[in-house]
Amino acid sequence: MKKLFLLLYFGLFISSCQEKEENKPNFVFILVDDLGWADVKANYPETFYETPYLDQMAAEGMRFTQAYAAHPVCSPTRAALMTGKHPNRLGITDWIPGFDKFEAKRPISTPVISDELALEETTLAEKLKGNGYNTFFIGKWHLGEEEKYWPQHQGFDKNIGGWRVGAPQLKDGLSNGYYSPYGNPRLPDGPEGEYLTDRLTEESLQLIRENSEEPFLLYLSFYSVHTPIQAAPKRHDYFINKKENIKLSKGQAAYRQEGDGQTKLIQDNAAYASMVTAMDENVGKILKELTDKGLDDNTWVILTSDNGGLSTLYGEGAPTANGPLRAGKGWCYEGGIRVPLIIKGPGIKMPGKVYDLPVVSMDFFPTLLSMAGINFEETDGKDLSSFLEGGDAPEREVLFWHYPQYHGSAWKPGSAIREGDWKLIHDYESGENKLFNLENDPGEKKDLANSMPDKTMALHGKLMMELKNTGGKFPTTK
């Protein structure tokens, strides 16, 4: 009798473990390169672009209006997403390898960055893989100059398209940007006329079809909508015609001076619009495949961007505008760090809900691991899993950003901090602070630093403390 009881007990135990393994959720994480907050119609109804599939995803899931990238440029944010750590802790505070052709003329020297995501760091993929997940990386990596730092050595079972560069290459006879040949050692060239965004999606669909029986992480990191701006195969003519209907009102400017740069204020780039549409349509294909395979009831889909839209450069010519937000990629103003975030999943209790809760890139590491039932050490991110399923929002005192390098967007070394609705930006060249209230002034037009010196100094002190606690490196005087 005792033996029978033990057999029944262990049988139930094994069955329970198997059921738990089977119920592990899948994750499809879609990272769109340089997608601006105002590039998505659900965020900004006045947008020139059209994103019906993202809008539908938002209607079926959750949309966050105050989501932030960990940094104003790509590599630091990508490292933060992979590890749950602030870019300061990883020594990556600029795009890899970074470059400043005017360095000799600069009044201050900027700190050296790490050229890779160190193999000693524990990645999201490594944690999931170690707990029974198949892990796939597709698209842009940009976290290591040498191959030993690429996705296949950072916890991903497969790496399709991820290598050292951060954008499609244009080299006569060798690569043709978004069109095959790609010149990518991790992505065989396709037939003539094949479009990169379509190809990466087809690779993703194939992996979903082949791995629907086991839990998986599909990390689809589109190269779109990063430069080079090359019209997608469809709808370019449509947007050229649509552009003809744009009429500037009297006194309305197409550009605004931003420090030494120019910020684009009007969305009217037809080629860029076609790239946004191509990305949107391909996201629709991913969502449809999950539904067709019956996986949508056990799969979380997260879509976001690595930084704000490219709207500010030394001269005119940026491809997009960020609506009411100030500046763009490369800047610590809202236009450079506020990004789209849409989450769709089986645990969402109120589909279509819109939240103004500030969240940031580091949050995804603990959130996904918590959803998968995997233990993790404390990170710089907050676990949003309970909130996504109807619970309380996690407490957060501040968010902060550190970009102590110069950038081609005309950004000068600086840092920023947000506490509640208050935001401070510090400039290392001048030593000046700017203070804004985002509730009353989301476009950061009115600097309150002089009229509120106590608040300014208090926030500046908190910023410096956070930078010190995370190992931030600072510019130095020459």
JOLINLIN-V876698 format. One record per residue. RES is the residue in one small letter. PHI is phi in degrees with one decimal (* if undefined). D_LAST is the distance of its C-alpha to the last C-alpha in Angstrom with 1 decimal. Layout:
res=RES phi=PHI d_last=D_LAST
res=RES phi=PHI d_last=D_LAST
This chain:
res=m phi=* d_last=83.3
res=k phi=-63.1 d_last=80.2
res=k phi=-64.7 d_last=79.2
res=l phi=-62.9 d_last=79.7
res=f phi=-61.3 d_last=77.6
res=l phi=-64.4 d_last=74.7
res=l phi=-63.2 d_last=75.0
res=l phi=-63.9 d_last=74.8
res=y phi=-62.6 d_last=71.9
res=f phi=-68.4 d_last=69.8
res=g phi=-64.0 d_last=70.9
res=l phi=-65.8 d_last=69.7
res=f phi=-63.7 d_last=66.4
res=i phi=-64.4 d_last=65.7
res=s phi=-60.7 d_last=66.7
res=s phi=-63.7 d_last=64.3
res=c phi=-65.0 d_last=61.4
res=q phi=-64.6 d_last=62.3
res=e phi=-63.6 d_last=62.5
res=k phi=-62.6 d_last=59.1
res=e phi=-62.0 d_last=57.6
res=e phi=-67.5 d_last=59.3
res=n phi=-88.0 d_last=58.0
res=k phi=-60.8 d_last=54.3
res=p phi=-73.0 d_last=52.6
res=n phi=-86.1 d_last=51.0
res=f phi=-130.4 d_last=47.5
res=v phi=-117.3 d_last=46.4
res=f phi=-105.8 d_last=42.8
res=i phi=-110.6 d_last=41.8
res=l phi=-110.1 d_last=38.2
res=v phi=-102.1 d_last=37.8
res=d phi=-74.8 d_last=34.5
res=d phi=68.3 d_last=32.8
res=l phi=-71.0 d_last=36.0
res=g phi=-81.0 d_last=35.4
res=w phi=-55.6 d_last=37.1
res=a phi=-89.0 d_last=39.1
res=d phi=-80.0 d_last=40.1
res=v phi=-105.2 d_last=42.9
res=k phi=-61.8 d_last=45.9
res=a phi=-61.1 d_last=46.8
res=n phi=-79.5 d_last=43.5
res=y phi=-138.5 d_last=43.6
res=p phi=-55.8 d_last=47.1
res=e phi=-80.2 d_last=45.9
res=t phi=-59.5 d_last=44.1
res=f phi=-75.2 d_last=44.9
res=y phi=-84.9 d_last=45.0
res=e phi=-128.8 d_last=47.9
res=t phi=-133.0 d_last=47.7
res=p phi=-61.6 d_last=51.2
res=y phi=-74.7 d_last=50.8
res=l phi=-67.3 d_last=47.7
res=d phi=-63.0 d_last=49.6
res=q phi=-67.6 d_last=52.6
res=m phi=-59.7 d_last=50.5
res=a phi=-65.2 d_last=49.2
res=a phi=-66.6 d_last=52.8
res=e phi=-96.1 d_last=53.9
res=g phi=-130.1 d_last=50.9
res=m phi=-130.4 d_last=48.2
res=r phi=-122.9 d_last=45.4
res=f phi=-108.5 d_last=42.3
res=t phi=-87.2 d_last=40.9
res=q phi=-127.8 d_last=37.8
res=a phi=-90.5 d_last=36.6
res=y phi=-127.4 d_last=32.9
res=a phi=-77.2 d_last=30.9
res=a phi=-69.4 d_last=28.5
res=h phi=-160.1 d_last=25.6
res=p phi=-75.4 d_last=25.2
res=v phi=-131.9 d_last=25.2
res=c phi=-69.9 d_last=27.6
res=s phi=-55.4 d_last=26.7
res=p phi=-60.4 d_last=25.5
res=t phi=-65.4 d_last=28.7
res=r phi=-63.1 d_last=30.9
res=a phi=-66.2 d_last=29.6
res=a phi=-65.0 d_last=30.4
res=l phi=-61.5 d_last=33.8
res=m phi=-71.4 d_last=34.6
res=t phi=-120.2 d_last=33.8
res=g phi=76.4 d_last=34.0
res=k phi=-106.1 d_last=30.5
res=h phi=-63.1 d_last=27.5
res=p phi=-52.6 d_last=24.9
res=n phi=-57.5 d_last=22.5
res=r phi=-66.3 d_last=25.0
res=l phi=-94.3 d_last=25.2
res=g phi=71.3 d_last=21.5
res=i phi=-116.9 d_last=22.1
res=t phi=-120.3 d_last=20.1
res=d phi=-154.0 d_last=20.2
res=w phi=-65.7 d_last=22.9
res=i phi=-88.1 d_last=23.5
res=p phi=-91.6 d_last=21.9
res=g phi=77.4 d_last=19.6
res=f phi=-166.3 d_last=18.1
res=d phi=-136.2 d_last=15.7
res=k phi=-69.8 d_last=16.7
res=f phi=-102.5 d_last=14.2
res=e phi=-54.0 d_last=11.1
res=a phi=-62.4 d_last=10.0
res=k phi=-93.7 d_last=10.4
res=r phi=-75.1 d_last=8.8
res=p phi=-76.0 d_last=6.6
res=i phi=-130.5 d_last=5.5
res=s phi=-98.5 d_last=6.1
res=t phi=-103.2 d_last=9.8
res=p phi=-69.7 d_last=12.1
res=v phi=-76.3 d_last=14.6
res=i phi=-106.9 d_last=18.1
res=s phi=-77.1 d_last=21.5
res=d phi=-91.2 d_last=23.5
res=e phi=-160.8 d_last=26.8
res=l phi=-82.1 d_last=28.8
res=a phi=-57.9 d_last=29.6
res=l phi=-65.9 d_last=33.3
res=e phi=-71.8 d_last=33.4
res=e phi=-72.7 d_last=33.1
res=t phi=-91.4 d_last=36.4
res=t phi=-94.8 d_last=36.9
res=l phi=-56.1 d_last=39.4
res=a phi=-64.5 d_last=41.3
res=e phi=-64.0 d_last=41.6
res=k phi=-64.9 d_last=43.0
res=l phi=-68.6 d_last=45.5
res=k phi=-61.3 d_last=46.5
res=g phi=-70.4 d_last=47.2
res=n phi=-124.3 d_last=49.6
res=g phi=91.5 d_last=51.8
res=y phi=-93.7 d_last=49.9
res=n phi=-82.2 d_last=49.6
res=t phi=-128.1 d_last=46.0
res=f phi=-129.5 d_last=45.1
res=f phi=-114.8 d_last=41.9
res=i phi=-136.1 d_last=42.1
res=g phi=113.5 d_last=39.5
res=k phi=-83.0 d_last=35.7
res=w phi=-106.7 d_last=33.8
res=h phi=61.0 d_last=30.2
res=l phi=-130.1 d_last=29.3
res=g phi=173.3 d_last=29.1
res=e phi=-72.0 d_last=28.4
res=e phi=-96.8 d_last=31.2
res=e phi=-61.2 d_last=34.8
res=k phi=-66.2 d_last=35.1
res=y phi=-105.0 d_last=33.0
res=w phi=-80.9 d_last=35.2
res=p phi=-54.0 d_last=37.8
res=q phi=-65.2 d_last=40.6
res=h phi=-109.1 d_last=38.7
res=q phi=-124.0 d_last=37.6
res=g phi=106.1 d_last=41.1
res=f phi=-98.6 d_last=42.6
res=d phi=-65.5 d_last=46.0
res=k phi=-133.2 d_last=45.4
res=n phi=-128.2 d_last=42.3
res=i phi=-116.4 d_last=43.2
res=g phi=96.6 d_last=40.4
res=g phi=-94.5 d_last=37.4
res=w phi=-147.6 d_last=34.8
res=r phi=-75.2 d_last=31.2
res=v phi=-84.7 d_last=30.9
res=g phi=-107.7 d_last=30.5
res=a phi=-158.2 d_last=32.7
res=p phi=-56.8 d_last=35.9
res=q phi=-92.6 d_last=35.3
res=l phi=-117.5 d_last=36.5
res=k phi=-139.3 d_last=37.3
res=d phi=-51.6 d_last=40.4
res=g phi=80.5 d_last=43.2
res=l phi=-112.5 d_last=41.4
res=s phi=-153.0 d_last=40.4
res=n phi=-130.6 d_last=41.2
res=g phi=64.1 d_last=39.0
res=y phi=-78.4 d_last=41.2
res=y phi=-117.0 d_last=44.3
res=s phi=-60.4 d_last=45.6
res=p phi=-77.3 d_last=44.6
res=y phi=-93.9 d_last=41.6
res=g phi=65.3 d_last=40.1
res=n phi=-109.9 d_last=39.5
res=p phi=-66.6 d_last=40.4
res=r phi=-107.6 d_last=41.5
res=l phi=-146.8 d_last=43.6
res=p phi=-57.9 d_last=46.5
res=d phi=-63.8 d_last=46.9
res=g phi=-99.9 d_last=49.6
res=p phi=-66.7 d_last=52.2
res=e phi=-57.1 d_last=51.2
res=g phi=89.8 d_last=50.2
res=e phi=-65.7 d_last=49.3
res=y phi=-103.4 d_last=46.5
res=l phi=-57.0 d_last=43.9
res=t phi=-62.3 d_last=44.2
res=d phi=-64.1 d_last=47.9
res=r phi=-64.3 d_last=47.6
res=l phi=-62.2 d_last=45.4
res=t phi=-68.5 d_last=47.9
res=e phi=-61.6 d_last=50.9
res=e phi=-62.5 d_last=49.3
res=s phi=-65.4 d_last=48.8
res=l phi=-60.4 d_last=52.4
res=q phi=-63.6 d_last=53.7
res=l phi=-66.7 d_last=52.0
res=i phi=-62.5 d_last=53.4
res=r phi=-63.8 d_last=56.9
res=e phi=-84.3 d_last=56.7
res=n phi=-131.4 d_last=55.4
res=s phi=-76.3 d_last=57.1
res=e phi=-91.3 d_last=59.0
res=e phi=-127.2 d_last=56.1
res=p phi=-63.4 d_last=53.1
res=f phi=-143.4 d_last=50.0
res=l phi=-112.6 d_last=46.5
res=l phi=-108.6 d_last=45.8
res=y phi=-104.2 d_last=42.1
res=l phi=-96.6 d_last=42.2
res=s phi=-110.7 d_last=38.7
res=f phi=-59.2 d_last=39.4
res=y phi=-74.5 d_last=37.0
res=s phi=-63.5 d_last=38.2
res=v phi=-108.3 d_last=37.1
res=h phi=-66.0 d_last=33.8
res=t phi=-61.1 d_last=33.3
res=p phi=-72.1 d_last=34.9
res=i phi=-79.4 d_last=37.3
res=q phi=-125.1 d_last=40.7
res=a phi=-56.2 d_last=43.9
res=a phi=-73.2 d_last=45.8
res=p phi=-60.8 d_last=49.4
res=k phi=-111.1 d_last=51.1
res=r phi=70.2 d_last=51.0
res=h phi=-63.6 d_last=48.6
res=d phi=-60.9 d_last=51.4
res=y phi=-58.3 d_last=52.1
res=f phi=-75.7 d_last=48.7
res=i phi=-61.5 d_last=48.7
res=n phi=-67.4 d_last=51.9
res=k phi=-63.4 d_last=50.6
res=k phi=-61.7 d_last=47.7
res=e phi=-61.7 d_last=50.3
res=n phi=-88.8 d_last=51.3
res=i phi=-79.3 d_last=47.9
res=k phi=-125.9 d_last=48.1
res=l phi=-72.6 d_last=45.4
res=s phi=-74.2 d_last=46.8
res=k phi=-59.8 d_last=46.6
res=g phi=85.7 d_last=43.1
res=q phi=-76.8 d_last=41.6
res=a phi=-96.2 d_last=38.3
res=a phi=-87.2 d_last=37.4
res=y phi=-138.6 d_last=33.6
res=r phi=-133.2 d_last=31.3
res=q phi=-67.2 d_last=27.9
res=e phi=-132.7 d_last=25.3
res=g phi=61.6 d_last=21.9
res=d phi=-90.1 d_last=21.2
res=g phi=-117.0 d_last=23.9
res=q phi=-126.9 d_last=27.7
res=t phi=-102.3 d_last=29.7
res=k phi=-72.8 d_last=33.1
res=l phi=-111.2 d_last=35.8
res=i phi=-120.2 d_last=38.9
res=q phi=-86.8 d_last=40.1
res=d phi=-152.4 d_last=42.0
res=n phi=-86.2 d_last=40.8
res=a phi=-65.6 d_last=44.1
res=a phi=-65.1 d_last=42.6
res=y phi=-62.0 d_last=40.3
res=a phi=-59.6 d_last=43.3
res=s phi=-68.0 d_last=45.4
res=m phi=-68.3 d_last=42.7
res=v phi=-61.7 d_last=42.8
res=t phi=-62.1 d_last=46.6
res=a phi=-61.8 d_last=46.6
res=m phi=-60.7 d_last=44.5
res=d phi=-60.0 d_last=46.8
res=e phi=-62.1 d_last=49.9
res=n phi=-73.3 d_last=48.8
res=v phi=-62.6 d_last=48.0
res=g phi=-59.0 d_last=51.6
res=k phi=-64.1 d_last=52.8
res=i phi=-62.7 d_last=51.2
res=l phi=-63.1 d_last=52.8
res=k phi=-64.9 d_last=56.1
res=e phi=-63.1 d_last=56.1
res=l phi=-62.4 d_last=55.5
res=t phi=-67.6 d_last=58.4
res=d phi=-61.7 d_last=60.7
res=k phi=-86.0 d_last=60.1
res=g phi=71.0 d_last=60.8
res=l phi=-98.0 d_last=57.4
res=d phi=-65.8 d_last=56.2
res=d phi=-83.1 d_last=57.9
res=n phi=-141.4 d_last=55.7
res=t phi=-132.1 d_last=52.4
res=w phi=-94.0 d_last=49.3
res=v phi=-116.0 d_last=47.4
res=i phi=-120.1 d_last=43.9
res=l phi=-124.9 d_last=42.1
res=t phi=-154.3 d_last=38.5
res=s phi=-129.6 d_last=35.3
res=d phi=-88.6 d_last=31.9
res=n phi=-171.5 d_last=30.1
res=g phi=-69.9 d_last=31.0
res=g phi=-68.4 d_last=32.4
res=l phi=-77.6 d_last=30.4
res=s phi=-122.8 d_last=30.7
res=t phi=-125.9 d_last=27.4
res=l phi=-141.0 d_last=25.6
res=y phi=-61.1 d_last=23.8
res=g phi=-122.0 d_last=27.3
res=e phi=-70.6 d_last=30.8
res=g phi=130.5 d_last=32.4
res=a phi=-63.8 d_last=31.7
res=p phi=-81.4 d_last=35.0
res=t phi=-138.0 d_last=35.7
res=a phi=-130.6 d_last=35.4
res=n phi=-105.4 d_last=35.1
res=g phi=61.5 d_last=37.9
res=p phi=-77.6 d_last=37.2
res=l phi=-80.2 d_last=33.9
res=r phi=-87.5 d_last=30.6
res=a phi=60.9 d_last=28.3
res=g phi=-160.4 d_last=28.5
res=k phi=-42.3 d_last=27.1
res=g phi=95.9 d_last=23.3
res=w phi=-111.9 d_last=23.4
res=c phi=-88.3 d_last=24.1
res=y phi=-68.9 d_last=26.7
res=e phi=-57.0 d_last=30.2
res=g phi=-64.0 d_last=30.7
res=g phi=-93.3 d_last=27.9
res=i phi=-126.2 d_last=29.2
res=r phi=-82.1 d_last=32.8
res=v phi=-134.4 d_last=35.1
res=p phi=-66.2 d_last=38.8
res=l phi=-149.1 d_last=40.5
res=i phi=-127.9 d_last=44.2
res=i phi=-127.0 d_last=46.1
res=k phi=-127.1 d_last=49.7
res=g phi=-166.0 d_last=51.6
res=p phi=-71.8 d_last=55.0
res=g phi=-95.5 d_last=54.2
res=i phi=-73.5 d_last=53.3
res=k phi=-87.7 d_last=55.9
res=m phi=-128.2 d_last=55.2
res=p phi=-57.1 d_last=54.4
res=g phi=88.3 d_last=52.7
res=k phi=-70.5 d_last=51.0
res=v phi=-115.1 d_last=47.7
res=y phi=-122.0 d_last=45.3
res=d phi=-104.6 d_last=42.3
res=l phi=-66.0 d_last=41.2
res=p phi=-67.9 d_last=37.4
res=v phi=-132.0 d_last=36.9
res=v phi=-145.8 d_last=34.0
res=s phi=-50.3 d_last=33.7
res=m phi=-62.9 d_last=33.7
res=d phi=-67.8 d_last=37.2
res=f phi=-71.6 d_last=38.9
res=f phi=-59.2 d_last=38.6
res=p phi=-68.1 d_last=40.6
res=t phi=-66.3 d_last=42.8
res=l phi=-67.0 d_last=44.1
res=l phi=-65.5 d_last=44.6
res=s phi=-64.6 d_last=46.5
res=m phi=-61.5 d_last=48.7
res=a phi=-85.7 d_last=49.4
res=g phi=72.0 d_last=50.4
res=i phi=-108.9 d_last=47.7
res=n phi=-71.8 d_last=46.1
res=f phi=-150.8 d_last=42.3
res=e phi=-77.2 d_last=39.8
res=e phi=-58.1 d_last=38.0
res=t phi=-122.8 d_last=35.2
res=d phi=-82.7 d_last=32.7
res=g phi=-97.0 d_last=35.3
res=k phi=-109.2 d_last=38.6
res=d phi=-76.7 d_last=42.0
res=l phi=-96.1 d_last=43.5
res=s phi=-59.2 d_last=46.7
res=s phi=-64.1 d_last=49.0
res=f phi=-62.8 d_last=47.7
res=l phi=-63.4 d_last=48.4
res=e phi=-103.6 d_last=51.9
res=g phi=103.6 d_last=52.6
res=g phi=-86.4 d_last=51.2
res=d phi=-76.8 d_last=48.8
res=a phi=-73.7 d_last=45.2
res=p phi=-68.3 d_last=42.8
res=e phi=-77.7 d_last=41.0
res=r phi=-147.0 d_last=37.3
res=e phi=-83.4 d_last=35.2
res=v phi=-142.5 d_last=31.9
res=l phi=-122.2 d_last=30.2
res=f phi=-149.3 d_last=26.4
res=w phi=-132.0 d_last=23.9
res=h phi=-138.7 d_last=20.3
res=y phi=-129.6 d_last=18.4
res=p phi=-84.7 d_last=14.7
res=q phi=-113.9 d_last=14.3
res=y phi=-85.1 d_last=15.0
res=h phi=-142.6 d_last=18.6
res=g phi=-65.5 d_last=21.0
res=s phi=-82.4 d_last=22.8
res=a phi=85.1 d_last=20.1
res=w phi=-66.0 d_last=18.9
res=k phi=-110.2 d_last=15.5
res=p phi=-48.8 d_last=14.2
res=g phi=-167.4 d_last=16.8
res=s phi=-143.1 d_last=19.7
res=a phi=-147.9 d_last=23.4
res=i phi=-142.4 d_last=26.4
res=r phi=-123.3 d_last=30.1
res=e phi=-131.2 d_last=32.7
res=g phi=61.7 d_last=36.1
res=d phi=-92.9 d_last=35.9
res=w phi=-94.5 d_last=32.7
res=k phi=-137.4 d_last=29.4
res=l phi=-122.1 d_last=25.9
res=i phi=-120.9 d_last=22.8
res=h phi=-111.5 d_last=19.3
res=d phi=-106.2 d_last=16.4
res=y phi=-81.3 d_last=12.8
res=e phi=-68.8 d_last=11.4
res=s phi=-93.4 d_last=14.1
res=g phi=77.3 d_last=15.2
res=e phi=-85.8 d_last=18.7
res=n phi=-114.0 d_last=21.6
res=k phi=-125.0 d_last=24.5
res=l phi=-123.9 d_last=27.9
res=f phi=-136.0 d_last=30.8
res=n phi=-108.4 d_last=34.3
res=l phi=-70.6 d_last=35.2
res=e phi=-66.3 d_last=38.9
res=n phi=-89.7 d_last=39.2
res=d phi=-144.1 d_last=36.3
res=p phi=-63.8 d_last=35.7
res=g phi=-85.8 d_last=34.0
res=e phi=50.5 d_last=31.3
res=k phi=-95.1 d_last=32.1
res=k phi=-109.7 d_last=32.4
res=d phi=-79.0 d_last=29.4
res=l phi=-102.6 d_last=30.9
res=a phi=-59.1 d_last=27.9
res=n phi=-71.0 d_last=28.9
res=s phi=-84.3 d_last=32.5
res=m phi=-132.3 d_last=32.1
res=p phi=-63.3 d_last=29.4
res=d phi=-66.4 d_last=31.0
res=k phi=-63.5 d_last=31.1
res=t phi=-62.6 d_last=27.5
res=m phi=-67.7 d_last=26.2
res=a phi=-64.0 d_last=28.6
res=l phi=-67.4 d_last=27.4
res=h phi=-61.0 d_last=23.7
res=g phi=-62.6 d_last=24.6
res=k phi=-65.2 d_last=26.6
res=l phi=-60.9 d_last=23.8
res=m phi=-63.1 d_last=21.4
res=m phi=-65.3 d_last=24.3
res=e phi=-64.1 d_last=25.1
res=l phi=-64.1 d_last=21.7
res=k phi=-64.9 d_last=21.7
res=n phi=-66.0 d_last=25.2
res=t phi=-101.6 d_last=24.6
res=g phi=77.5 d_last=21.6
res=g phi=-62.3 d_last=19.1
res=k phi=-102.6 d_last=15.5
res=f phi=-117.8 d_last=12.7
res=p phi=-63.8 d_last=9.3
res=t phi=-127.5 d_last=6.4
res=t phi=-74.5 d_last=3.8
res=k phi=-75.0 d_last=0.0
